């Protein structure tokens, strides 16, 4: 554990030097817009989500607005993000829950957020970190892949990976560490043909299948 903490500290330092400023790539103005955008981002690129929400949020940007949209209409509005029927259903149900239970405001605790329709720990932690400055580890596909390659976890389960990373990453760094891995995963540690020869973490990475 101590060895992992030390190596994780070196990884964090190198990533901070590589990416001095990190932020979610989803466009939003309010915590609710971020919540909707994050729900839409499941199995969809941030770029595609932003292209959809650009027009969506001009017409509807509060929970009460989404409760009034016919489900079929909302489905068409978010169709380009994929899995649009399920996403539209969850967004409407989530908006309804916010109106009924929280007076239209997005709650600021993980426990409350994960009870909302369509909201899991990944979405909740992203919203908490980006909208409210509350640290959380967002376990997406990049974080799963890279944390395993770095030897920080042996699990495929997002909840277990989150717990493993929480043990070796300081709490104040949870949100930024997740974002750093996203940036790093897009540029260097890709799923296929990772750019290991140019990787800033190559000396810190024990992954035996490096693309050299």
N, C-alpha and C positions, 0 to 999 in steps of 0.2 A: 504493500500500500504506500509506504513512504517513497519507494522508488518511483511509483507511478505519479505521486504528487510532485516530486522533483521534476520528472520529465514533462509532466503536464504544464508546470510552470515555465519550462523552457519553450514548449510548444506555444503557449499563450504569448510569451514575449516575442517570438519570431512572427507570429500571426499579427500582432499589434504593429510591428514594424512594416509588415507587408501591406496591411490594410489599416492605416491609422484611424480612419473613420468608417464605421459600419452602421447601417440602418436598414430596416425592412424596405424592400423594393416595392411593396404594395402602396398605392396612393390612397390617402385618406385625410379627412379633416377632423373627424370626431372618433371617439372610441367605438361607437356603433358602426360607423362606416368601415372601420378596421375589422370589426367582428364579421361583418357581411363579406368583406373582401377575403378574409381568411377562410371562411366557409367555402367560398367559391374557388379558392386556390387549391383545393384537394385535387391531386392528379391533373393539375393545370399550371401553366407557367404564369409567373407574376405579370409578365408583359401582356399576356392574353387577358388576364383578370383586369388589369388596368384599362385595357381597351374597352372592356365591357362596363366597368364601373364609371368610366368617364361620363357616359351618357346616362347610366342608371341613377347616379347620385345627383344629377341635375334635376331629375324629376322626383326622386324619392330619397330622403336622407335621414329620416327619423323612424323609429319603430312603428308609430301609429300610421305612417304612410304605407308601410309594407303590409300592415294588417288589412288595409283596404284594397290592395291590388288583387284582382282575381288570380287564382293559382295558375290558370292557363296563360294569362298575360305575363306573369312573372317568369314562367318557364321559358317563354319566347325571349324575354329580355336577357336571360342568363344562359341561353342555349349554347352559345359559343364556348362556354367554359367546360362543357362535357358533363355527363351525369346530371343534366339540368333538372330533371324531374325531382330527383331526390334532394338536390341542393335548394330548389325553389320551395319545396315542402318544408325543409328544415328552417330556411330563412323566415318563412311566414310564421311557423310555429314558435321560433325563437323570438321574433318581434312581438308576437302575442303574449308570450311569457314575460317579456320585459315590461310591456304595458300593464299587465295584470299584477305582477309581483313586485316590480321595481320602479313604478311610475315612469317608465320609459327610459330609465338610466341603466347603463351597463354596470353590473356589480364589480367590485374590485377585489374579490377573493377567488382563489382557485376552486374552492369547495362550491361556491355558488355558480360559477361559470360553467363547470362541467355538468351541472344539472340542466342546463339549457339545451334544447333540441339541436342536434348537429354540432355540438361543441365538445371536443375531447380535450385531453391534457395538452396536446400540441397547440391547438387553437387558443386555449385558455392562457397558456404560458406566453404565447406570442403577444396576445392582447395586453396582458398584465405588464410585460416588459416594455412594449413600444408605446402603449397609451398611458400607462400609470407609473412607469418607472419601478415596477416591482419585479425583482429578479426571478427568472425562471428559465429552465433549460428546454428549448424547443427541439424536440426530437423528430426531425424530418428525414427524408431519404439520404441527404448529404451527411447529416450527423450520424445516422445509423452506419453508413458505409465507412466513413472516415474514422469514427471512434473504434470500430472493429479493426481497421487496418493499423491504427496506431497502438492497438493492444490495450485499450482502455476498457474494453468490455468483450465478453465472449458471447453475449446474448443477441438474439434477433428481436426480442420483445422490447418495444419502445419504453414501456414503464420501467423495465429492469435496466435498460441502458440509461435512462434518466437518473435512476438511483445510483448507478455505478459512477456516472460523471459527477453527481452531486458530492460524492465522497472525496474526489480529488481536485475539484475546481472550487475556489472560494465563492461564496454565495454572491458577493457583489459583482462577480464576473460572469455569472451564469448566462445572462441574456446576450452579452457581447460575445462570449465564447461560441454560443450557438450560431450567431450571425457570422462570426469569423469562419466557422467551418462551412457555412453556406457559400460564402465568397470563395474560399479556398477550393471547395468541391467543384464549383463552376469553372474555375480557371486552371487548376492543377490536378486535383484528385478526383477526376471524372470516373464514372462507372466503367466506361470502356476506354481503353488506351490512355490511362493516366499519364501525365507529363512528368514522370519520375525523375528524368535526367535534369529537369529544370526546377524541381521542387525545392522550396525553401526549407522543407522539413525532412529532407531525405536522410540526414544524419541522425534524426530523432525517431525515425520510423522503422519498426521492426518487421513490417510486412514482408513476407518471404517472396511474394510474387510481383516484385517491382518490375515495371516496364522499362528495362534498361537495354 
